[in-house]
């Protein structure tokens, strides 16, 4: 399994705790229909091709529920799942397995979708120099998890939040008085932090470069203007294309020479991967 950072590990623990609390509440009353000594074997399959993501969340679910089941993973995060082929076998206490089923599947289906769609975008540009980036348009409370899923799918993380890099947008520029003022203040506030400036035309691009920005966001630029910006300032600054980007645009964007493309759809347009837990054996 991919090595997790201490920060992500902490988030996984708290996310799973909250998810179990909202599902179980005062107790799983349906699970009480099952004899407490019942042991079962279950498997989880995907009904569609998908990139697996979420192992650590599943492990944490059953750890917090008492650690009285054995999880055997047949695939790891980042693997392409074959439909209807088990990718994990769960053996042990029946009540625990059935109580944790929905929470485990919720994490898996959400994170595997983000990883899967990121993989699809990344494959399109695999033979180019264009890098796929995510955005802050994530599900509430799932920022760290979805950012992890993007990396599993082959993308890269943009800034994680408001604290680790500057992204100076139109309203920031208006409040600061100019692009130059905004960039100058950013350098004083947090020296060494990456400074990115959102621009809407080539004139603003020139001003942002002159001000000393590290990255220029080209917001809803035409392909022609993207190419012009890159050719005018190649080697002086990095460029990021943004603005309702979809799969059909990627190769055209790559051809302009920009370095990055940010895609909100990776994390905000979430559909569940079709997963199913099946009990294959039970013993008393």
N, C-alpha and C positions, 0 to 999 in steps of 0.2 A: 504493500500500500504506500502511496505517496507520503513522504514525510510532512507532517503538519507543524506549522509554527505554534509556539506557545499561545499566541493571541487567538489563533483559530481554534485550538484545542479548548481554550476557555469558552469561546463562543459556542462550540458544539455542546459542551456540558450544559450551559445555560439554556440554549435553544431546546435541547431534548427535555430538560427539566420542565420548562414551560409547556411544551407540547404534550407531555404526559399528564401534567396537572390539568390542562384544559380538557383532555379526553377522558381521563379516569375519574377526576373529581373525588368524591368520597369513596369510590370503589367500583370495580367492574362487576355489575350485578349479573350480567349474562354469563360471565366466566364461572360464576358460582354454580351453574348447572352442571359443570364438569367435575368429576371426582378429583379431589385434591392430589391424589397419587397417580393420576393419569399421565402417561408419557406418550409423546407423539414424535413423528418425524415429518417435517414439512419442507417444501422447496419453494423458491420464488422464481418465476419465469417472466420474460418480457414477450408480449405478443407481437412486437414489432422490432425491427432493427434499431438499436440504440447504443449510445456510448454510456457505459456504466459510470455512475458517480454517486457517492454517498455512503461508502462503506463505514467510515468512522461514525456517522450518525446512527446507523443500524447497530453497530457494536455498542454504542453508548446507550441506546434504547434498552437493550436487553441487559446491559450491565446495571443500569439504574433500577431495573425491574427485579433484581435479585441475583443476576449472574448464575442462574440455575439452568441455562440452556447452552448447548455447544453450537457454535456457528462455524461452518466449513464453507469458505469461499472458493468457488471454482473459477472465478474471474476477479480481476482487480480494477480499480478505478482507471478509466481510460481505455478499457477493452471494448471492442465492438461485440455486442450481444447478438447471438443467433436466436431468432424467434423460437419460442416453445422449448428452449433448452435451459434447464435449471442452472442458475449462476450462484446460488447459495443453498446449502442444506442446513436446516435448523432442527436440532434434536434436543428433547428434554421435556420439562414441565409444560403440560398442555395449557394450563391457565395462563402461564407467562407468555407463551408463544402467541396465543390468540388475543391477549390483552395488548401486546406490543405490535401486533400485525399492522394496524392502520397507521400508527405513528411512524413506524419504520417505512412503510410503503409511501407515505406522504413525502418524506424526505427524499427517498430514492426516485420517485416519479418526477419530482420537481427539479432536482439537481441533475438527474440524467437527461432531462429535456434540455436544460441550459447547456450542458456539455455536448449534447447531440447537435443542436443547432449551431453552436460555435464551431464544431468540427466540420459541419457542412460549409460554413462560410470560409473557414481556414483552408479547406481542400481546394476551393475555387482559386485562391490566390497563392497556392503552394509553390508555384513556379515563378512567382514575382517577388519583389522586395517589399510589398505592402504588408503591414502588420495589422491584424484585427484587434481592436481595443473594445472594452466594455465601457459602460457609463455608470453614473450614480442612480440611474433609473431602475432601481431594484425593488423587490418586494420588501415591505417594512419588516425589520427584524431579521432579514435574510441576506444582508449585504455581504458579510464575510463568506457565507456559504455559497452564494451565487458567484462571487468573485473567484472562489476556489474552483467552481464548476467550469467557469470560462477557461481557466488555465488547463484543466483536465481535457477540455475540448480542443486545445491548441491555440487559444487566443492569449492575449496579454491584458493585464489589468491597467486601466487608466488610474488616476488617483483613487485611493480607497474612500476617502471622505474629504471634508473641508479642511483637514488639518495637515495633509502631507504634501500638498502642492497648490500653487496658485492657478486659478482659472479665471481670468479677468474678462468679464462679459460686459455687454452694453450698459447695464445699469451701474456696474462698478465704475466704468469709464465716465459716465455722466456725473456720478457722485464725486469722483476724484478730479474732474475737470478736463482731463485729456488722457490719452493712452500713455503719453510720456510721464505724466504725474503718477498714474496708477502703477506703472512698472517701477518707477523710482521709489515710491513708498513701499512696494512689495519687497524690494531689495533691502530696504532698511528694517522692515518688520521681521523678516525671516531670511537672513543671508544664506545662500546655498540652496534654498528651496527652488524647485523648477517653477518657472513662470511661463504660463501659456496665456495668450491673448486671443480672444474670439474676434474675428474680423468679418465684415460684410462686403468689402470691396477692395480693389487693389490699392487704393490710396491708403486705407487703414493698414493694409499689409506692410506698406513701406514705412508707415509711422511706427508700427510695432517692432519691425526689424531695427529701425534707428534707435528705438528706446532700449533695445537690448533684451527683448523677449527670447526665451529658449525655444518655444514652440508657437507656431501660428495656427490657429484653427480657422479653416476656410469654411464658413457657414453658408451652406446652400449656394456655393459657387458653381458656375458653369464649368464644364471640362476645359474649355478654352482658357478661362481665367485661372483655373488651377494650374494648368501648364505654364501660363505666363508668370504666375507667382513663383513657381519652382525655378523656372529659367532665369528670372531676374535676381533671385537671392540664393541660388544653389550653394550649399556649403556654409552659409551664414546662419541658418536656422533650420529647424525641423518643421514639417508641415503635416497637419491633420485635417482630413476631409470629414465633414459632418453634415447632417441634415437629412433625416429620413432615408438613410442608405438601405438598399436591399441587395439581394444576390445578383440581380441583373445588372447592377451598376458597378460591381466590384472590379472587373477587369478593365473597364473604361477608366475608373479612378486610378487603378494601378498604372495605367499607361501614361498618366499625367506626371508621374514621378513623385507624388506625395509619399510621405513615409508611413503614415497611419490613417486608418479609417475607424471612426468610433460608431458603434451600432447599439442603440438603445434596445432594439428588439431582442437581443440576446438574453436580456434579463427581465424585460417588462412584458413581453408578449409570451407568457408562459402557458404551455399546454402540458398536461400530464402524460408521461410515457405510460402506455397500457401494460401494467404489471399485475401479476396475480400470485397469491400465496396458496399453495395446494398441500393439503395433508395427505401424505402418501402411505403412512403407516401409523398404527397406534397399538400400544401395549398397556397392560395393567401392571 
